[in-house]
C-alpha cells in the first residue's frame, strides 16, 4: 500500500505521528464505453468553450460563478488555505462507540505509526479499546475539511470519514404517518423467523455475484472468438495521449492522482 497522507493525531499535548492509507479498494471489472454500431471506443475530452481547444488536465483550474461574476481559483490559491496546509488530525471529543450513526460513515483509512517508537500509537489504541470510546476528529484532505470517527480495529487505528449532518437526507414516508397495529403474536412469529437466520457475521462467506458472472461472460466471449481488436477499435493509446487530441479521462485522472500523492509525500 502507498500512503496517501501524513500527519499526526493530536489531543491535549499528545501527538501521534501517522501515515494514512486507503483501507478499501474497488475490484469491479473495468469497463469502457463503445459505439454499439462498430465497437469504437468512446472518449471524453475537456473542451474550452471560448476557443474550442482540448485543455490538458494540468492546465485546468476551478472557479465559482455567482450568476453574474466568475472567480477563478488556482491550485496555488487552494494550497494556500490554512486548513489545506494543516497536517493535524485533531481530536474534538471522545464519544461512546454506539453513538456514531452508521448512516454517517463514509470512506475508511488505516493509520500506521510514523515514528521511531510506536508507544503513543499503541497507547491510544489500548485507551480507545479499554474505554469503549470512539474519537471524533477533524482534519483536511484533498481540499475538504473532514469530520471522522477514529476507532480501533484489532490493533490498528482506523479513520472513517463521516458525512456532515446536512448531507444526510431526512426520511419521510407518508405510509408510515399512521403506524399500523402489530399484534404480539405477529411480533413473536417474526422474531422466531429472525432466529432461524441468526448466526455470527462472517463477511468472507459473501461474494459479489454480479462481478463473478460478468467475468464469466467476458471469458466466454473471449473463448468463442467474439472479442474485437483492441488496437483497431480503441486506437493507439500512446499516440492518442502524446498527440493531445484524444484523452483517456480515467488514465489522466489516475496519473494525476499518482503525481499528487508523490508531491504530497515529498512535501511531508
N, C-alpha and C positions, 0 to 999 in steps of 0.2 A: 504494500500500500504506500501511497505517496501522501505526505502531509499537505493539507490544503491551507493551513493557517497555523501560526504560532503565537502564543501569548501566555497569560497567567491567570489562574483563578485567584481572586482576591477577596478576602473577608476579614475585617478588622485589620490587624497588622500581619496577617498570614498571607503569604504569597506562594502559589503553587504553579511553577512553570510547566506548561503543557504544549504538546503538539496535537493538532486536531485532524482526524481522518474521517472520511465518509464511512458510515457503518453499514450502508446498504449499496447494492448495485443492481442494475437492470439487466436481466438475462433474456429479454424478449428477442425474438428473431428479427434482425434488422431488415426492414422492407423499404423499397423505393417506389415512387410513383412513376408509372409509364403510360404512354399513349396506348389506349386499348386497341386501336386500329393496326399499329405496326410494332408495338413494344418499345418505341423510342423513349428514352429517359426524359422525364420532365424535370427541369431545373428552375431554380428561383434566382432572380437577380435583384440587386439593390440599385434601383434606378433613381437618379436625381430628377425631380420634377421640373427643375429650371433648365438644365442643359441636356437632359435625356441620356446622360452618360452613366455607365456602370461604376459604382463607387466602391473601392476596396474597403474591406471591413475596418482596417486600421485608420481610415480617414473619416469615420463616422462618429459624430458627437451626438449628445442628447439635447433636447430642447423642451421648453414649456411654452404652451400657447394659451393665453387667457381669452382668446376670441378676437382680440384686436392687435395684440403685440406678441412677438415671439422672443424668448430669451434663450440663447444658446449656452449650454453648459459643457465646457470642455472637460477632457479627462483630468487635466490639471486642477480645474475648479473643484471637481468632485473629490479628488485625492486630498485637497487642502482642508476639507471639512474636519473639524476636531474629532468627531465621532468615528470617521473613517480611519484616522491615524491611530486611534486607541487600540492597544493590544491587551486590554483587560477584559476578563470575564468576571464582572462584578456581582458578587452575591448580594441580593437585595433582602432576602429573608429565607428562613428555613420553615417549611410547612409540613404538616402530616402528609404522608405519601398518598393516602386515598383522597385527598382534597384536590388533586390535579385531574381535571376532567379529561377523559381520554379523547373527547372531541377536539380538544385544543392541540393535541400532539401533532407535530409535523415531521421534519427531517431529523434523522438520528446521526450522531457523530461519536466516535470513540476519542477519548483523551488519553494520550500517552505521557508519562512523566518526562520532562525535558530538563533534567538537572543531574549533576553528578550523584546526588543522593535522592532517592525517591521517598524519603521518610515523610515529608509533608503530604505527598500524594497518598501514601498508604494510610496516614493518619486521617485524612479527610474521608477516604473510602470507609474505614472502620467506624468513624464517627457517624456517618450517614446511615450505615447499616445498623449500628447499635441503637441509635435514636429513632430509627424508622422514619427518617425525615427526608424530604426532597428539597434541594436548594433551588430557589427561583433566582435566576441570574439574568443579567443584561449585558450584551456585547454587540459589536458591529462587525458585519461580514458582508462583503460584496455589495457595498453601498446601501445597506439596510441596517437599522437598529433592530436587534432581535431580542425577544424575550424567550427564555428557555428554562427547561427543568433539568437540573443536574442530579443524577442519581447513580446508584451502584448496580452493576450487572456482573455478578461473580466477584472478581477482584479488580474490575476495571470501571473507571468513571465513564458514564455515558451522558452526553449532552443532547437533549432533544428539544429542538426549537418549538415554540408554541405560537399558535395563531393569536393575533390580537383580538380582544373581545368583540370589536366591531366587525371582524372578518367572519364571525360565525353567525349564520342566519338563524332567526327565530323560527321555531316550528309551530305553525298554527294551522290546524286542520279542522274544518267545520264538523266533520264526522265525529270528532271527539268532544265537541262542546257539551253534548248531553251524554254523559258516561252511562253506557248500558249496564244493567244489573248483572252481576256474575254470582251464581249460586255457590254455596260451599261445596256441593258435590262436583260441580264443574271444575272448580279450582283443585279439588282433590284428585280428580282424574287427570287433569292437566299436569299436576305435579308428579303423578305416577308415570306419565308418559316421559317427562323430563328424566326421571330416574332411569328409564330404560336406555337413555342415550348418555348417561353420566359416565365420565372417565377423566383421567388426568390429561391435560393438554400436551400433545406432542406434535409441534409443527412439522417435524420431519416426515410424518406419515402422509402429509398432503402434497400434491403435485399440481403444477399448472397444466391442466388437461388441454387447454386451447393451444398453448405453445408446443406441447408434445405432438398434438395432432397436426399442427402446422408444419413442424419439422418432418413428420412422416409424409405429408402431402408433397413437400418440396423434394424429398428424396425419391418419392415415387415418380414425380415428373422428370427428375434427372435420369432415372433408370429407363424410363420409357422414351427418352430422347426428345422430350418436349421443351428442353431448355433452348435458349437462344444465345447467340454470341454476345458476350458482354462488350467486347471491343467494338463490334459493329453497331450495337444498339445504344450503348451508353457513350461511345466515343472514347478518345484517348484522354484519360483523366489528367495526366501530366501536361499534355498540350493545352487542354482547356484551362487549367489553372495558371500556367505560365502566360497564356495569351491575355488573360484577364477579361475575356469576353463572356465566358460561361463559368459561373462559380457554383460549386457544390456547397450550399449553405452549411450543411452539417459538418463537412470536413473543415470549413473555415472556422466554424464555432469551436470544434474540438481543438484545432491548432491554436486558436486564440486563448482558450481556457488553459491549455498547457503552457503557453508563454506567460500568461498571467500568474499561474502557480509558481513558475520558476522565478519570475520577477519578485513576487512576494517573499519567496524563500531567500532570495539574495538580499532583500532589504532587511529581513529579520536577522 
